[in-house]
């Protein structure tokens, strides 16, 4: 995914599904300098946040 799209998703009120390594995640923030996004799994039992390269995020269009 590109930085511009990550920023659009962060500012959107819509529920946009994003995958990281096959896991559905919420994007909590992005560091434009390092190109890393802070994410956590959508599973309500897993609140642990981690930083991942934005290039490894995939928008899940449901197809």
C-alpha positions, 0 to 999 in steps of 0.5 A: 500500500502507498503512504497516501492511501494509508493516510486516507484510510486513517482519516476516513470515517468508513470501516476500510478493511486492511490486511497484514500477512493475511490478518485483518488489522486496524491502522492506528497511525503512520510514521511518514519518515520511516514508512511504518504503520502502527497496527493491531489485529481486529480481534478484540482479544488482541490489543498488542500494537506493532509497527509494520512496513506500509508496503506490506499492508493490503486493502481488502476489497472483499474479492 
